[in-house]
Amino acid sequence: MKLKPKQRVSLNLAIVFWLTAVICHAQSGWIAKRVSSGGKDLNAVYFADAKRGWVGGDGGFFSYTEDGGANWAERPLGIDHAINDIHFVSKETGFVLAGGSIFETADGGHSWREAHKFLPSEFDGAMPELYSLRFNGKKRGWVVGSASRGDVITNSILASTRDGGATWQVLQAPTRQELIHIDFVDEKRGWIVGAAGAILHTDDAGRCFMLISAATREVGQLASAGRSCGPRMADGHGLKSFHRRARLCSECNSLATMTVGSSGVAAQFYDRATGAAPGSSKRVILNKICSRCL
């Protein structure tokens, strides 16, 4: 049916009104708020409740609100590093990540102190950068990031605390890609994601992290580099079809890689500190998986 000009105008107006209503409905609930950051990018936001929240950004920018975001007041930490994450584990205790440092508050964010600083000497001279922090218990927490030389990422960072952040132990993750975010859904189950599609998963409260997704190219580089974070084929054991997995055991402080094939399982264990290959301080186990590490 051909519409008359007047009918076409009425139909066009109806469509415009309908689209406007749909767009307004889709955007309802979100109101733009401008935080005076001096043009610095904002990287992190955290709200402890409906009123109290924090934002952090480049150049150490740190701001606080007590009225649900209607007004913001800057609270400098005295740093120039970008703030990458803000996370509270209770009403009073919270953490901020900036550069290689972890800042902590014990009074609900009114005052902050540098609780821990990772040094380049802990990463073969590379500069540490922390991206994400989460706790899966009152005392057990995790932080992830990367170590770099200039603009080149040289290794990942995975560290844990068992005393509420008083001390931190650096662990060697089963990937050298930068690790960007960590989160737990409960005390046992957690995930870490990173560059090049890296995904690490734990279902035992972080005792072991398993690399469940990563670029094939990276896996090959890790194996050829002789580091303790890449799967390797066991020579002479007839493993034809295979599935490769790598786990980090934070309890026994070692890494285990295994290849599951048609003729069994080859597991290789590496000392975390020395990267010792099988046949030295560790041994190859055939048709058996270490119940503690794997």
C-alpha positions, -999 to +999 in steps of 0.1 A: +000+000+000+014+034-010+012+060+017+002+096+011+027+123+021+008+132+053+007+095+063+044+091+056+052+121+078+031+107+106+048+073+103+082+089+103+074+109+134+061+078+151+093+059+144+114+088+157+094+090+189+097+052+193+135+052+188+139+080+212+119+062+238+140+030+233+173+049+236+162+068+267+150+035+283+183+018+274+203+046+290+182+051+320+200+044+353+234+058+340+242+094+346+274+109+335+296+123+363+328+143+357+356+138+381+382+166+381+413+145+374+432+171+355+428+152+322+443+120+336+428+087+326+408+068+354+417+031+357+400+018+388+368+024+408+355+008+440+324+015+462+323+001+497+286+009+500+260+032+483+278+063+496+315+057+499+336+052+469+371+057+454+385+062+419+422+060+408+440+069+377+472+078+359+498+099+376+487+087+411+454+104+409+432+093+438+397+107+447+370+099+472+333+104+476+310+102+506+277+110+489+274+084+462+295+102+436+277+135+436+309+152+448+345+140+448+376+151+468+411+143+458+432+124+483+468+122+470+490+093+480+521+112+471+530+090+441+534+094+404+526+058+393+493+050+378+468+035+402+456+002+387+433-013+413+413-005+445+399-032+466+385-034+502+383-067+521+363-051+549+347-018+559+380-006+573+407-025+554+415-018+518+443-019+493+455+002+463+479-009+436+503+016+420+535+006+402+551-021+422+536-010+455+507-021+476+491+007+497+469-002+526+443+015+548+431+003+582+406+032+588+382+030+560+403+050+535+410+081+556+448+074+557+470+052+535+505+037+539+528+018+516+525-017+530+547-035+505+569-028+476+581-053+450+616-046+438+632-051+404+658-075+420+629-099+426+623-101+388+658-103+374+661-065+372+627-059+354+603-033+367+572-047+384+537-033+377+508-046+397+473-047+381+448-066+403+444-077+439+418-100+455+414-119+487+398-154+490+398-154+528+405-131+557+442-136+555+448-152+521+452-128+492+467-126+457+482-100+434+490-102+397+508-080+372+539-080+349+576-073+349+591-053+320+622-038+306+612-006+289+582-014+268+589-051+267+570-075+290+595-101+302+575-120+327+542-123+346+538-115+383+518-137+407+523-133+444+503-144+475+499-135+511+488-156+540+489-130+567+465-103+554+491-085+533+519-081+559+542-103+538+540-114+502+556-144+484+564-142+447+553-173+428+562-184+392+530-186+372+526-211+344+528-183+318+551-154+311+524-132+297+513-102+318+485-111+341+459-084+342+430-094+365+422-119+392+389-127+409+374-153+432+338-164+433+343-181+467+372-192+488+381-221+465+373-210+429+392-183+412+404-171+378+433-150+364+432-135+329+461-120+310+476-111+276+474-134+246+443-151+258+459-165+290+434-179+315+445-195+348+420-213+371+421-227+406+394-248+424+414-255+456+417-220+471+449-212+450+469-241+462+473-249+425+467-227+395+462-244+361+468-227+327+436-236+308+440-213+278+469-197+262+483-190+227+501-220+212+530-199+202+536-187+237+535-223+250+562-232+226+584-203+235+582-212+272+592-248+266+621-238+244+633-213+269+637-240+295+617-222+321+594-240+345+562-228+331+556-246+298+545-281+288+570-304+273+567-337+255+584-366+272+607-383+247+604-420+240+571-426+257+548-430+227+524-401+236+506-396+203+474-377+209+479-353+238+465-326+259+489-302+276+484-286+310+506-267+333+500-262+370+517-241+397+516-255+432+519-227+457+523-252+486+553-272+476+567-242+456+571-261+424+557-263+389+544-294+372+536-298+335+520-329+321+511-344+287+481-367+286+484-392+257+470-425+245+496-445+264+494-427+297+505-395+314+540-380+316+544-355+344+574-333+348+582-313+380+605-283+382+619-265+411+604-230+412+636-213+423+662-231+401+641-244+372+658-278+376+648-302+348+636-338+354+664-362+362+681-337+386+663-326+417+629-338+403+619-369+384+596-379+356+565-399+367+548-421+341+511-431+342+508-413+376+498-378+386+510-363+418+479-359+439+494-330+458+505-309+428+481-321+401 
